[in-house]
Amino acid sequence: MSSFNIFSITWIAIAVVIFFSLFYVVAPYGRHLKEGWGPNVSARFGWVFMESPCVVLMLILAAGTWESLNLVQGIFLALWLTHYVHRTFIWPYRVNMSGKEMPLNHCFISFLF
């Protein structure tokens, strides 16, 4: 069995477990925020932190293969980066998040995902 298949099966198994567990546990996010899930950080910081790997990792991967990108790949890269730069660094400062918080462990797990 290839590494890709093992990786895929592992993520599918994790998804199934999480799917059924969320019928019994309310995720502490947004209006469902409650104590006991660890320290909280501002929602704006949490959003930028957990979304930043999408931009940073794509830039690193693109820099490593820059010479071999063709026009279509460059267009899709530009579309991806435009969307995620806006989603990560612009949108959190346009929406009203003042006074809202989220658990730090939620941000960290999202960052790793």
Residue frames as qw, qx, qy, qz and C-alpha x, y, z in Angstrom:
[[0.000, 0.891, 0.453, 0.000, 0.00, 0.00, 0.00],
 [0.432, 0.492, -0.020, 0.756, 1.40, 3.39, -0.96],
 [0.235, -0.193, -0.426, 0.852, 2.03, 6.28, 1.42],
 [0.265, -0.106, -0.204, -0.936, -0.68, 8.27, -0.32],
 [0.601, -0.321, -0.632, -0.369, -3.27, 5.55, 0.29],
 [0.514, -0.313, -0.638, 0.480, -2.29, 5.25, 3.96],
 [0.076, -0.085, -0.170, 0.979, -2.47, 9.04, 4.34],
 [0.403, -0.186, -0.388, -0.808, -5.88, 9.16, 2.63],
 [0.619, -0.351, -0.695, -0.102, -7.35, 6.31, 4.67],
 [0.391, -0.236, -0.536, 0.710, -6.05, 7.90, 7.88],
 [0.104, 0.028, 0.042, -0.993, -7.70, 11.24, 7.10],
 [0.531, -0.254, -0.544, -0.598, -10.96, 9.53, 6.12],
 [0.580, -0.337, -0.709, 0.220, -10.96, 7.64, 9.42],
 [0.208, -0.185, -0.368, 0.887, -10.31, 10.86, 11.36],
 [0.282, -0.103, -0.243, -0.922, -13.15, 12.56, 9.46],
 [0.583, -0.328, -0.674, -0.313, -15.60, 9.76, 10.29],
 [0.482, -0.330, -0.627, 0.516, -14.70, 9.88, 14.00],
 [0.060, -0.137, -0.165, 0.975, -15.04, 13.67, 14.12],
 [0.363, -0.224, -0.492, -0.759, -18.31, 13.57, 12.15],
 [0.604, -0.436, -0.654, -0.130, -19.98, 11.30, 14.69],
 [0.446, -0.282, -0.502, 0.685, -18.40, 12.95, 17.73],
 [0.021, -0.064, -0.019, -0.998, -19.83, 16.34, 16.73],
 [0.486, -0.458, -0.571, -0.477, -23.33, 14.94, 17.27],
 [0.677, -0.538, -0.469, 0.178, -22.47, 14.76, 20.99],
 [0.482, -0.470, -0.100, 0.733, -19.95, 17.59, 21.54],
 [0.280, 0.936, 0.209, 0.042, -20.55, 21.19, 20.46],
 [0.670, 0.217, -0.033, 0.709, -17.34, 22.62, 19.02],
 [0.287, -0.747, -0.269, 0.536, -16.31, 25.76, 20.96],
 [0.334, 0.079, 0.386, 0.856, -16.42, 28.16, 18.06],
 [0.131, -0.423, -0.367, -0.818, -18.31, 31.39, 17.47],
 [0.522, -0.477, 0.025, -0.707, -21.49, 31.60, 19.53],
 [0.916, -0.249, -0.304, -0.076, -20.76, 28.18, 21.09],
 [0.373, 0.489, -0.545, 0.569, -17.62, 29.43, 22.87],
 [0.723, -0.644, -0.104, -0.229, -17.46, 28.25, 26.47],
 [0.235, -0.754, 0.585, -0.185, -14.91, 27.87, 29.23],
 [0.822, -0.243, 0.510, -0.076, -12.82, 24.75, 29.65],
 [0.857, 0.470, 0.136, 0.162, -11.26, 24.50, 26.20],
 [0.690, -0.015, 0.014, 0.723, -8.03, 26.29, 27.13],
 [0.155, -0.540, -0.085, 0.823, -6.91, 29.90, 26.99],
 [0.455, 0.771, 0.444, 0.033, -8.64, 32.23, 24.57],
 [0.343, -0.193, 0.253, 0.884, -7.12, 34.65, 22.06],
 [0.358, 0.511, 0.062, -0.779, -8.78, 37.38, 20.05],
 [0.760, 0.424, 0.487, -0.080, -10.81, 36.05, 17.14],
 [0.446, 0.867, -0.184, -0.122, -8.91, 38.27, 14.69],
 [0.120, -0.663, 0.738, 0.038, -5.50, 36.93, 15.76],
 [0.643, -0.032, 0.758, -0.104, -6.83, 33.37, 15.75],
 [0.722, 0.624, 0.256, -0.156, -8.23, 33.74, 12.24],
 [0.338, 0.843, -0.411, -0.075, -5.00, 35.17, 10.80],
 [0.312, -0.526, 0.789, -0.054, -2.90, 32.55, 12.62],
 [0.674, 0.080, 0.727, -0.098, -4.94, 29.54, 11.51],
 [0.689, 0.682, 0.227, -0.096, -5.31, 30.68, 7.88],
 [0.014, 0.867, -0.421, -0.264, -1.71, 31.82, 7.34],
 [0.544, -0.254, 0.754, 0.266, -0.27, 28.39, 6.38],
 [0.647, 0.587, 0.487, 0.026, -2.40, 28.45, 3.22],
 [0.309, 0.944, -0.109, -0.022, -0.55, 31.51, 1.99],
 [0.264, -0.764, 0.581, 0.095, 2.92, 30.78, 3.37],
 [0.668, -0.111, 0.723, 0.135, 3.11, 27.13, 2.30],
 [0.667, 0.646, 0.365, 0.066, 1.80, 27.86, -1.18],
 [0.183, 0.947, -0.260, -0.046, 4.41, 30.60, -1.62],
 [0.426, -0.567, 0.696, 0.114, 7.17, 28.24, -0.48],
 [0.715, 0.186, 0.665, 0.107, 5.98, 25.47, -2.79],
 [0.536, 0.824, 0.183, 0.013, 5.61, 27.87, -5.71],
 [0.039, -0.894, 0.430, 0.122, 9.09, 29.31, -5.14],
 [0.567, -0.345, 0.733, 0.145, 10.55, 25.81, -5.30],
 [0.566, 0.304, 0.715, 0.276, 8.97, 25.10, -8.70],
 [0.185, 0.768, 0.090, -0.606, 8.82, 28.61, -10.15],
 [0.028, 0.476, -0.634, -0.609, 10.85, 27.84, -13.30],
 [0.057, 0.079, 0.956, 0.275, 8.68, 24.89, -14.26],
 [0.313, 0.536, 0.584, -0.523, 5.27, 26.58, -13.87],
 [0.221, 0.321, 0.626, 0.675, 3.34, 27.00, -17.11],
 [0.163, -0.257, -0.112, -0.946, 0.78, 29.72, -17.81],
 [0.631, -0.436, -0.481, -0.425, -2.25, 27.77, -16.59],
 [0.683, -0.330, -0.516, 0.398, -0.51, 26.79, -13.35],
 [0.260, 0.037, -0.186, 0.947, 0.55, 30.42, -12.85],
 [0.358, -0.377, -0.268, -0.811, -3.04, 31.59, -13.31],
 [0.726, -0.453, -0.497, -0.142, -4.35, 29.07, -10.78],
 [0.578, -0.170, -0.414, 0.682, -1.57, 30.00, -8.37],
 [0.024, 0.192, -0.030, 0.981, -2.51, 33.69, -8.71],
 [0.554, -0.438, -0.384, -0.594, -6.20, 32.89, -8.12],
 [0.740, -0.354, -0.530, 0.215, -5.36, 30.76, -5.05],
 [0.451, -0.095, -0.314, 0.830, -3.09, 33.41, -3.57],
 [0.160, -0.336, -0.138, -0.918, -5.53, 36.24, -4.30],
 [0.661, -0.483, -0.439, -0.371, -8.30, 34.38, -2.50],
 [0.765, -0.378, -0.424, 0.303, -6.22, 33.30, 0.50],
 [0.331, 0.108, -0.204, 0.915, -4.35, 36.60, 0.94],
 [0.342, -0.422, -0.159, -0.825, -7.75, 38.31, 1.11],
 [0.768, -0.422, -0.434, -0.210, -9.22, 35.61, 3.38],
 [0.752, -0.221, -0.390, 0.482, -6.21, 35.61, 5.70],
 [0.432, -0.152, -0.166, 0.873, -4.96, 39.19, 5.90],
 [0.099, -0.212, -0.201, -0.951, -7.72, 41.52, 4.66],
 [0.507, -0.465, -0.577, -0.440, -11.12, 40.05, 5.63],
 [0.558, -0.443, -0.591, 0.378, -10.39, 39.76, 9.39],
 [0.237, -0.248, -0.184, 0.921, -9.76, 43.51, 9.52],
 [0.216, -0.195, -0.395, -0.872, -12.89, 44.41, 7.55],
 [0.571, -0.470, -0.615, -0.271, -15.36, 42.46, 9.69],
 [0.355, -0.668, 0.287, -0.587, -16.29, 43.46, 13.21],
 [0.787, -0.084, -0.592, 0.152, -14.53, 40.99, 15.52],
 [0.012, 0.518, -0.454, 0.725, -13.99, 43.32, 18.42],
 [0.542, -0.345, 0.474, -0.602, -14.45, 41.59, 21.76],
 [0.959, 0.077, -0.086, -0.260, -14.79, 38.12, 20.22],
 [0.248, -0.607, 0.755, -0.023, -12.48, 35.30, 21.24],
 [0.911, 0.164, -0.316, -0.208, -11.64, 31.74, 20.29],
 [0.839, -0.476, 0.246, 0.101, -9.71, 28.96, 22.05],
 [0.002, 0.761, -0.596, -0.256, -5.98, 28.95, 21.35],
 [0.481, -0.149, 0.857, 0.114, -5.96, 25.17, 20.91],
 [0.623, 0.618, 0.461, -0.129, -8.61, 25.53, 18.18],
 [0.294, 0.898, -0.249, -0.214, -6.32, 27.97, 16.34],
 [0.239, -0.576, 0.767, 0.152, -3.33, 25.67, 16.76],
 [0.608, 0.147, 0.780, 0.014, -5.17, 22.57, 15.51],
 [0.560, 0.775, 0.255, -0.141, -6.50, 24.52, 12.52],
 [0.070, 0.849, -0.472, -0.227, -2.99, 25.82, 11.82],
 [0.384, -0.333, 0.850, 0.137, -1.65, 22.25, 11.76],
 [0.656, 0.419, 0.622, -0.090, -4.49, 20.99, 9.58]]
